[in-house]
Amino acid sequence: MVDGRDPAAFAAGHLAQSLNVPADGRFAEQSGTVLAPERELLVIAPEERGAELVTRLARIGFDKVAGHLADPEEVFLAHPELMRQGARLTVHTLREELAGQQPPLVVDVRGAGEREVGAIPGSLHLPLAELPARHGELPTDRPVVLHCPGGCRSSIAASMLRHQGHQRVYDLIGGYGAWDAAPTA
């Protein structure tokens, strides 16, 4: 299942095992990065955009789309046992966690050029495009916090890691932009 809603809506509630690839971003490109074209897909679309997202997937060779949920909220309400929430952290909470006894691993899913602008100290650089092949390198015995410039790619990455069985995965609200803009004291 690919859920095209924005990261905040996805984190608030989504179907278990779905991957969040926001429609209002580089949907086709990012879907091609994290989804397998041979797998059958169900599209969960925001605001009656299901047909649009199915078309965008078809343009990149994802022809095995079973359909889309026209009213995902109706399904969510009818089947709360299938619902999950995504964990997100604010910059303030991340700073507190990093200063603690068992800090999380911070994973930067931005591209190399973006990271040259600045990075969260001690963060691991693992671009989103490499995550599908390298997710097994990430620890499962400590929390993992993902970030990108503003929160779109990190939501994709967090949903992918949860789909792969990682339990303590968090998305940094506002991404590196929020980190960089926040006061340090």
DOGULO-455514 format. One record per residue (C-alpha): chain; x, y, z; residue number from 1. Coordinates in nm, 4 decimals. Example, Ala and Ser with C-alpha at 12.3 -4.5 7.8 and 13.67 -1.06 7.14 Angstrom:
2
<r><chain>A</chain><X>1.2300</X><Y>-0.4500</Y><Z>0.7800</Z><resi>1</resi></r>
<r><chain>A</chain><X>1.3670</X><Y>-0.1060</Y><Z>0.7140</Z><resi>2</resi></r>
//
This chain:
185
<r><chain>A</chain><X>0.0000</X><Y>0.0000</Y><Z>0.0000</Z><resi>1</resi></r>
<r><chain>A</chain><X>0.1273</X><Y>0.3421</Y><Z>-0.0868</Z><resi>2</resi></r>
<r><chain>A</chain><X>-0.0269</X><Y>0.6297</Y><Z>0.1085</Z><resi>3</resi></r>
<r><chain>A</chain><X>-0.0064</X><Y>0.9631</Y><Z>-0.0723</Z><resi>4</resi></r>
<r><chain>A</chain><X>-0.1255</X><Y>1.1801</Y><Z>0.2145</Z><resi>5</resi></r>
<r><chain>A</chain><X>0.1027</X><Y>1.4406</Y><Z>0.3729</Z><resi>6</resi></r>
<r><chain>A</chain><X>0.3413</X><Y>1.3280</Y><Z>0.6511</Z><resi>7</resi></r>
<r><chain>A</chain><X>0.1352</X><Y>1.4777</Y><Z>0.9359</Z><resi>8</resi></r>
<r><chain>A</chain><X>-0.1865</X><Y>1.3067</Y><Z>0.8221</Z><resi>9</resi></r>
<r><chain>A</chain><X>0.0007</X><Y>0.9798</Y><Z>0.7697</Z><resi>10</resi></r>
<r><chain>A</chain><X>0.1584</X><Y>0.9960</Y><Z>1.1166</Z><resi>11</resi></r>
<r><chain>A</chain><X>-0.1802</X><Y>1.0665</Y><Z>1.2752</Z><resi>12</resi></r>
<r><chain>A</chain><X>-0.3159</X><Y>0.7391</Y><Z>1.1410</Z><resi>13</resi></r>
<r><chain>A</chain><X>-0.2533</X><Y>0.5010</Y><Z>0.8533</Z><resi>14</resi></r>
<r><chain>A</chain><X>-0.3104</X><Y>0.1405</Y><Z>0.7543</Z><resi>15</resi></r>
<r><chain>A</chain><X>-0.0472</X><Y>-0.0938</Y><Z>0.8966</Z><resi>16</resi></r>
<r><chain>A</chain><X>0.2364</X><Y>-0.1766</Y><Z>0.6555</Z><resi>17</resi></r>
<r><chain>A</chain><X>0.1617</X><Y>0.1155</Y><Z>0.4219</Z><resi>18</resi></r>
<r><chain>A</chain><X>0.4408</X><Y>0.3326</Y><Z>0.2862</Z><resi>19</resi></r>
<r><chain>A</chain><X>0.4007</X><Y>0.7082</Y><Z>0.2915</Z><resi>20</resi></r>
<r><chain>A</chain><X>0.4957</X><Y>0.8772</Y><Z>-0.0363</Z><resi>21</resi></r>
<r><chain>A</chain><X>0.3308</X><Y>1.2222</Y><Z>-0.0293</Z><resi>22</resi></r>
<r><chain>A</chain><X>0.1452</X><Y>1.3219</Y><Z>-0.3461</Z><resi>23</resi></r>
<r><chain>A</chain><X>0.2518</X><Y>1.6840</Y><Z>-0.3126</Z><resi>24</resi></r>
<r><chain>A</chain><X>0.6176</X><Y>1.6097</Y><Z>-0.3601</Z><resi>25</resi></r>
<r><chain>A</chain><X>0.8144</X><Y>1.4135</Y><Z>-0.6123</Z><resi>26</resi></r>
<r><chain>A</chain><X>0.5615</X><Y>1.1321</Y><Z>-0.5925</Z><resi>27</resi></r>
<r><chain>A</chain><X>0.6595</X><Y>0.9332</Y><Z>-0.9030</Z><resi>28</resi></r>
<r><chain>A</chain><X>1.0344</X><Y>0.9638</Y><Z>-0.8480</Z><resi>29</resi></r>
<r><chain>A</chain><X>1.0162</X><Y>0.8745</Y><Z>-0.4807</Z><resi>30</resi></r>
<r><chain>A</chain><X>0.7710</X><Y>0.5901</Y><Z>-0.5431</Z><resi>31</resi></r>
<r><chain>A</chain><X>1.0170</X><Y>0.4481</Y><Z>-0.7945</Z><resi>32</resi></r>
<r><chain>A</chain><X>1.2871</X><Y>0.4658</Y><Z>-0.5290</Z><resi>33</resi></r>
<r><chain>A</chain><X>1.1050</X><Y>0.2778</Y><Z>-0.2519</Z><resi>34</resi></r>
<r><chain>A</chain><X>0.8409</X><Y>0.0589</Y><Z>-0.4182</Z><resi>35</resi></r>
<r><chain>A</chain><X>0.8878</X><Y>-0.2632</Y><Z>-0.6146</Z><resi>36</resi></r>
<r><chain>A</chain><X>0.7257</X><Y>-0.2438</Y><Z>-0.9617</Z><resi>37</resi></r>
<r><chain>A</chain><X>0.6488</X><Y>-0.6169</Y><Z>-0.9627</Z><resi>38</resi></r>
<r><chain>A</chain><X>0.4318</X><Y>-0.5904</Y><Z>-0.6482</Z><resi>39</resi></r>
<r><chain>A</chain><X>0.0612</X><Y>-0.5193</Y><Z>-0.6681</Z><resi>40</resi></r>
<r><chain>A</chain><X>-0.0239</X><Y>-0.1839</Y><Z>-0.5092</Z><resi>41</resi></r>
<r><chain>A</chain><X>-0.3200</X><Y>-0.0254</Y><Z>-0.3397</Z><resi>42</resi></r>
<r><chain>A</chain><X>-0.3107</X><Y>0.3550</Y><Z>-0.3452</Z><resi>43</resi></r>
<r><chain>A</chain><X>-0.4409</X><Y>0.5568</Y><Z>-0.0513</Z><resi>44</resi></r>
<r><chain>A</chain><X>-0.4922</X><Y>0.9043</Y><Z>-0.1890</Z><resi>45</resi></r>
<r><chain>A</chain><X>-0.5663</X><Y>1.2433</Y><Z>-0.0394</Z><resi>46</resi></r>
<r><chain>A</chain><X>-0.8716</X><Y>1.4445</Y><Z>-0.1450</Z><resi>47</resi></r>
<r><chain>A</chain><X>-0.9964</X><Y>1.2388</Y><Z>-0.4395</Z><resi>48</resi></r>
<r><chain>A</chain><X>-0.6565</X><Y>1.2234</Y><Z>-0.6102</Z><resi>49</resi></r>
<r><chain>A</chain><X>-0.6536</X><Y>0.8451</Y><Z>-0.6478</Z><resi>50</resi></r>
<r><chain>A</chain><X>-0.6836</X><Y>0.8371</Y><Z>-1.0275</Z><resi>51</resi></r>
<r><chain>A</chain><X>-0.4069</X><Y>1.0971</Y><Z>-1.0573</Z><resi>52</resi></r>
<r><chain>A</chain><X>-0.1675</X><Y>0.8957</Y><Z>-0.8394</Z><resi>53</resi></r>
<r><chain>A</chain><X>-0.2450</X><Y>0.5732</Y><Z>-1.0251</Z><resi>54</resi></r>
<r><chain>A</chain><X>-0.1636</X><Y>0.7524</Y><Z>-1.3532</Z><resi>55</resi></r>
<r><chain>A</chain><X>0.1604</X><Y>0.8938</Y><Z>-1.2119</Z><resi>56</resi></r>
<r><chain>A</chain><X>0.2637</X><Y>0.5429</Y><Z>-1.1037</Z><resi>57</resi></r>
<r><chain>A</chain><X>0.1779</X><Y>0.3992</Y><Z>-1.4460</Z><resi>58</resi></r>
<r><chain>A</chain><X>0.4013</X><Y>0.6563</Y><Z>-1.6139</Z><resi>59</resi></r>
<r><chain>A</chain><X>0.7025</X><Y>0.5081</Y><Z>-1.4348</Z><resi>60</resi></r>
<r><chain>A</chain><X>0.6103</X><Y>0.1463</Y><Z>-1.5039</Z><resi>61</resi></r>
<r><chain>A</chain><X>0.4038</X><Y>0.0586</Y><Z>-1.1984</Z><resi>62</resi></r>
<r><chain>A</chain><X>0.1165</X><Y>-0.1103</Y><Z>-1.3798</Z><resi>63</resi></r>
<r><chain>A</chain><X>0.0054</X><Y>-0.3491</Y><Z>-1.1057</Z><resi>64</resi></r>
<r><chain>A</chain><X>-0.2220</X><Y>-0.1145</Y><Z>-0.9159</Z><resi>65</resi></r>
<r><chain>A</chain><X>-0.5227</X><Y>-0.2951</Y><Z>-0.7717</Z><resi>66</resi></r>
<r><chain>A</chain><X>-0.7006</X><Y>0.0350</Y><Z>-0.7172</Z><resi>67</resi></r>
<r><chain>A</chain><X>-0.7260</X><Y>0.3254</Y><Z>-0.4801</Z><resi>68</resi></r>
<r><chain>A</chain><X>-0.9248</X><Y>0.4115</Y><Z>-0.1713</Z><resi>69</resi></r>
<r><chain>A</chain><X>-1.1568</X><Y>0.6950</Y><Z>-0.2630</Z><resi>70</resi></r>
<r><chain>A</chain><X>-1.2428</X><Y>0.7667</Y><Z>0.1001</Z><resi>71</resi></r>
<r><chain>A</chain><X>-0.9598</X><Y>0.6390</Y><Z>0.3210</Z><resi>72</resi></r>
<r><chain>A</chain><X>-1.1067</X><Y>0.7909</Y><Z>0.6387</Z><resi>73</resi></r>
<r><chain>A</chain><X>-1.4154</X><Y>0.5718</Y><Z>0.6004</Z><resi>74</resi></r>
<r><chain>A</chain><X>-1.1966</X><Y>0.2601</Y><Z>0.5887</Z><resi>75</resi></r>
<r><chain>A</chain><X>-0.9885</X><Y>0.3850</Y><Z>0.8814</Z><resi>76</resi></r>
<r><chain>A</chain><X>-1.2990</X><Y>0.4331</Y><Z>1.0960</Z><resi>77</resi></r>
<r><chain>A</chain><X>-1.4454</X><Y>0.0965</Y><Z>0.9958</Z><resi>78</resi></r>
<r><chain>A</chain><X>-1.1240</X><Y>-0.0944</Y><Z>1.0720</Z><resi>79</resi></r>
<r><chain>A</chain><X>-0.9402</X><Y>0.0643</Y><Z>1.3660</Z><resi>80</resi></r>
<r><chain>A</chain><X>-0.7594</X><Y>-0.2666</Y><Z>1.4303</Z><resi>81</resi></r>
<r><chain>A</chain><X>-0.5666</X><Y>-0.2105</Y><Z>1.1053</Z><resi>82</resi></r>
<r><chain>A</chain><X>-0.4564</X><Y>0.1399</Y><Z>1.1994</Z><resi>83</resi></r>
<r><chain>A</chain><X>-0.1135</X><Y>0.2503</Y><Z>1.3180</Z><resi>84</resi></r>
<r><chain>A</chain><X>0.0387</X><Y>0.5850</Y><Z>1.4066</Z><resi>85</resi></r>
<r><chain>A</chain><X>0.3792</X><Y>0.7170</Y><Z>1.3090</Z><resi>86</resi></r>
<r><chain>A</chain><X>0.6083</X><Y>0.8538</Y><Z>1.5755</Z><resi>87</resi></r>
<r><chain>A</chain><X>0.7468</X><Y>1.2033</Y><Z>1.5237</Z><resi>88</resi></r>
<r><chain>A</chain><X>0.9845</X><Y>1.4175</Y><Z>1.7296</Z><resi>89</resi></r>
<r><chain>A</chain><X>1.0281</X><Y>1.7905</Y><Z>1.7576</Z><resi>90</resi></r>
<r><chain>A</chain><X>1.3742</X><Y>1.9448</Y><Z>1.7419</Z><resi>91</resi></r>
<r><chain>A</chain><X>1.3532</X><Y>2.0241</Y><Z>2.1132</Z><resi>92</resi></r>
<r><chain>A</chain><X>1.2776</X><Y>1.6611</Y><Z>2.2020</Z><resi>93</resi></r>
<r><chain>A</chain><X>1.5541</X><Y>1.5358</Y><Z>1.9726</Z><resi>94</resi></r>
<r><chain>A</chain><X>1.8069</X><Y>1.7660</Y><Z>2.1405</Z><resi>95</resi></r>
<r><chain>A</chain><X>1.7015</X><Y>1.6277</Y><Z>2.4804</Z><resi>96</resi></r>
<r><chain>A</chain><X>1.7251</X><Y>1.2690</Y><Z>2.3556</Z><resi>97</resi></r>
<r><chain>A</chain><X>2.0712</X><Y>1.3282</Y><Z>2.2051</Z><resi>98</resi></r>
<r><chain>A</chain><X>2.1938</X><Y>1.4594</Y><Z>2.5421</Z><resi>99</resi></r>
<r><chain>A</chain><X>2.0588</X><Y>1.1534</Y><Z>2.7233</Z><resi>100</resi></r>
<r><chain>A</chain><X>2.2240</X><Y>0.8300</Y><Z>2.8332</Z><resi>101</resi></r>
<r><chain>A</chain><X>2.1089</X><Y>0.6311</Y><Z>2.5286</Z><resi>102</resi></r>
<r><chain>A</chain><X>2.0824</X><Y>0.8717</Y><Z>2.2364</Z><resi>103</resi></r>
<r><chain>A</chain><X>1.9033</X><Y>0.7697</Y><Z>1.9189</Z><resi>104</resi></r>
<r><chain>A</chain><X>2.0810</X><Y>0.7215</Y><Z>1.5887</Z><resi>105</resi></r>
<r><chain>A</chain><X>2.0040</X><Y>1.0205</Y><Z>1.3668</Z><resi>106</resi></r>
<r><chain>A</chain><X>1.9881</X><Y>0.9298</Y><Z>0.9977</Z><resi>107</resi></r>
<r><chain>A</chain><X>2.0080</X><Y>1.2020</Y><Z>0.7337</Z><resi>108</resi></r>
<r><chain>A</chain><X>1.8261</X><Y>1.0880</Y><Z>0.4176</Z><resi>109</resi></r>
<r><chain>A</chain><X>1.9136</X><Y>1.3997</Y><Z>0.2157</Z><resi>110</resi></r>
<r><chain>A</chain><X>2.1377</X><Y>1.3944</Y><Z>-0.0885</Z><resi>111</resi></r>
<r><chain>A</chain><X>2.5107</X><Y>1.4651</Y><Z>-0.0672</Z><resi>112</resi></r>
<r><chain>A</chain><X>2.4775</X><Y>1.8234</Y><Z>-0.1894</Z><resi>113</resi></r>
<r><chain>A</chain><X>2.2102</X><Y>1.8996</Y><Z>0.0678</Z><resi>114</resi></r>
<r><chain>A</chain><X>2.4267</X><Y>1.7661</Y><Z>0.3476</Z><resi>115</resi></r>
<r><chain>A</chain><X>2.7100</X><Y>2.0024</Y><Z>0.2501</Z><resi>116</resi></r>
<r><chain>A</chain><X>2.4918</X><Y>2.2900</Y><Z>0.3741</Z><resi>117</resi></r>
<r><chain>A</chain><X>2.5039</X><Y>2.1465</Y><Z>0.7256</Z><resi>118</resi></r>
<r><chain>A</chain><X>2.4301</X><Y>1.8365</Y><Z>0.9276</Z><resi>119</resi></r>
<r><chain>A</chain><X>2.3108</X><Y>1.7327</Y><Z>1.2698</Z><resi>120</resi></r>
<r><chain>A</chain><X>2.6284</X><Y>1.6465</Y><Z>1.4643</Z><resi>121</resi></r>
<r><chain>A</chain><X>2.6919</X><Y>1.2724</Y><Z>1.4737</Z><resi>122</resi></r>
<r><chain>A</chain><X>2.4241</X><Y>1.1899</Y><Z>1.2180</Z><resi>123</resi></r>
<r><chain>A</chain><X>2.4651</X><Y>0.9054</Y><Z>0.9700</Z><resi>124</resi></r>
<r><chain>A</chain><X>2.4270</X><Y>1.0005</Y><Z>0.6055</Z><resi>125</resi></r>
<r><chain>A</chain><X>2.2128</X><Y>0.7457</Y><Z>0.4199</Z><resi>126</resi></r>
<r><chain>A</chain><X>2.0309</X><Y>0.9009</Y><Z>0.1216</Z><resi>127</resi></r>
<r><chain>A</chain><X>1.6737</X><Y>0.7847</Y><Z>0.0640</Z><resi>128</resi></r>
<r><chain>A</chain><X>1.7721</X><Y>0.6288</Y><Z>-0.2694</Z><resi>129</resi></r>
<r><chain>A</chain><X>2.0139</X><Y>0.3956</Y><Z>-0.0865</Z><resi>130</resi></r>
<r><chain>A</chain><X>1.7828</X><Y>0.3060</Y><Z>0.2016</Z><resi>131</resi></r>
<r><chain>A</chain><X>1.5958</X><Y>0.0173</Y><Z>0.0335</Z><resi>132</resi></r>
<r><chain>A</chain><X>1.9236</X><Y>-0.1706</Y><Z>-0.0187</Z><resi>133</resi></r>
<r><chain>A</chain><X>2.0924</X><Y>-0.0668</Y><Z>0.3065</Z><resi>134</resi></r>
<r><chain>A</chain><X>1.8158</X><Y>-0.0593</Y><Z>0.5696</Z><resi>135</resi></r>
<r><chain>A</chain><X>1.9630</X><Y>-0.3736</Y><Z>0.7258</Z><resi>136</resi></r>
<r><chain>A</chain><X>2.2684</X><Y>-0.1710</Y><Z>0.8318</Z><resi>137</resi></r>
<r><chain>A</chain><X>2.0590</X><Y>0.0283</Y><Z>1.0784</Z><resi>138</resi></r>
<r><chain>A</chain><X>2.0382</X><Y>-0.0918</Y><Z>1.4382</Z><resi>139</resi></r>
<r><chain>A</chain><X>1.7197</X><Y>-0.2397</Y><Z>1.5742</Z><resi>140</resi></r>
<r><chain>A</chain><X>1.8277</X><Y>-0.2117</Y><Z>1.9389</Z><resi>141</resi></r>
<r><chain>A</chain><X>1.8085</X><Y>0.1674</Y><Z>1.9637</Z><resi>142</resi></r>
<r><chain>A</chain><X>1.5771</X><Y>0.4402</Y><Z>1.8359</Z><resi>143</resi></r>
<r><chain>A</chain><X>1.6349</X><Y>0.5763</Y><Z>1.4867</Z><resi>144</resi></r>
<r><chain>A</chain><X>1.5392</X><Y>0.9351</Y><Z>1.4000</Z><resi>145</resi></r>
<r><chain>A</chain><X>1.5206</X><Y>1.0229</Y><Z>1.0309</Z><resi>146</resi></r>
<r><chain>A</chain><X>1.5371</X><Y>1.3669</Y><Z>0.8771</Z><resi>147</resi></r>
<r><chain>A</chain><X>1.5520</X><Y>1.5417</Y><Z>0.5404</Z><resi>148</resi></r>
<r><chain>A</chain><X>1.5167</X><Y>1.9131</Y><Z>0.4592</Z><resi>149</resi></r>
<r><chain>A</chain><X>1.1530</X><Y>1.9489</Y><Z>0.5651</Z><resi>150</resi></r>
<r><chain>A</chain><X>0.9935</X><Y>1.6136</Y><Z>0.6443</Z><resi>151</resi></r>
<r><chain>A</chain><X>0.8750</X><Y>1.4518</Y><Z>0.3211</Z><resi>152</resi></r>
<r><chain>A</chain><X>1.1589</X><Y>1.2077</Y><Z>0.2476</Z><resi>153</resi></r>
<r><chain>A</chain><X>1.2089</X><Y>1.1300</Y><Z>0.6156</Z><resi>154</resi></r>
<r><chain>A</chain><X>0.8421</X><Y>1.0287</Y><Z>0.6418</Z><resi>155</resi></r>
<r><chain>A</chain><X>0.8938</X><Y>0.7974</Y><Z>0.3447</Z><resi>156</resi></r>
<r><chain>A</chain><X>1.2068</X><Y>0.6533</Y><Z>0.5082</Z><resi>157</resi></r>
<r><chain>A</chain><X>1.0388</X><Y>0.6094</Y><Z>0.8477</Z><resi>158</resi></r>
<r><chain>A</chain><X>0.7413</X><Y>0.4300</Y><Z>0.6951</Z><resi>159</resi></r>
<r><chain>A</chain><X>0.9782</X><Y>0.2056</Y><Z>0.4987</Z><resi>160</resi></r>
<r><chain>A</chain><X>1.1766</X><Y>0.1108</Y><Z>0.8081</Z><resi>161</resi></r>
<r><chain>A</chain><X>0.8577</X><Y>0.0341</Y><Z>1.0007</Z><resi>162</resi></r>
<r><chain>A</chain><X>0.7439</X><Y>-0.1791</Y><Z>0.7058</Z><resi>163</resi></r>
<r><chain>A</chain><X>1.0767</X><Y>-0.3660</Y><Z>0.7299</Z><resi>164</resi></r>
<r><chain>A</chain><X>1.0192</X><Y>-0.4408</Y><Z>1.0985</Z><resi>165</resi></r>
<r><chain>A</chain><X>1.2034</X><Y>-0.1612</Y><Z>1.2786</Z><resi>166</resi></r>
<r><chain>A</chain><X>1.0077</X><Y>-0.0763</Y><Z>1.5917</Z><resi>167</resi></r>
<r><chain>A</chain><X>1.1476</X><Y>0.2512</Y><Z>1.7286</Z><resi>168</resi></r>
<r><chain>A</chain><X>1.1536</X><Y>0.4800</Y><Z>1.4266</Z><resi>169</resi></r>
<r><chain>A</chain><X>1.0849</X><Y>0.8534</Y><Z>1.4415</Z><resi>170</resi></r>
<r><chain>A</chain><X>1.0504</X><Y>1.1298</Y><Z>1.1864</Z><resi>171</resi></r>
<r><chain>A</chain><X>1.1926</X><Y>1.4730</Y><Z>1.2746</Z><resi>172</resi></r>
<r><chain>A</chain><X>0.9146</X><Y>1.7306</Y><Z>1.2383</Z><resi>173</resi></r>
<r><chain>A</chain><X>1.0311</X><Y>2.0073</Y><Z>1.0072</Z><resi>174</resi></r>
<r><chain>A</chain><X>1.3513</X><Y>1.8222</Y><Z>0.9167</Z><resi>175</resi></r>
<r><chain>A</chain><X>1.6928</X><Y>1.9829</Y><Z>0.9028</Z><resi>176</resi></r>
<r><chain>A</chain><X>1.5329</X><Y>2.3193</Y><Z>0.8325</Z><resi>177</resi></r>
<r><chain>A</chain><X>1.3693</X><Y>2.3140</Y><Z>1.1753</Z><resi>178</resi></r>
<r><chain>A</chain><X>1.6921</X><Y>2.1894</Y><Z>1.3381</Z><resi>179</resi></r>
<r><chain>A</chain><X>1.8969</X><Y>2.4668</Y><Z>1.1797</Z><resi>180</resi></r>
<r><chain>A</chain><X>1.6443</X><Y>2.7388</Y><Z>1.2642</Z><resi>181</resi></r>
<r><chain>A</chain><X>1.5908</X><Y>2.6364</Y><Z>1.6279</Z><resi>182</resi></r>
<r><chain>A</chain><X>1.7874</X><Y>2.8065</Y><Z>1.9028</Z><resi>183</resi></r>
<r><chain>A</chain><X>2.0485</X><Y>2.5778</Y><Z>2.0585</Z><resi>184</resi></r>
<r><chain>A</chain><X>1.9955</X><Y>2.6845</Y><Z>2.4186</Z><resi>185</resi></r>
//
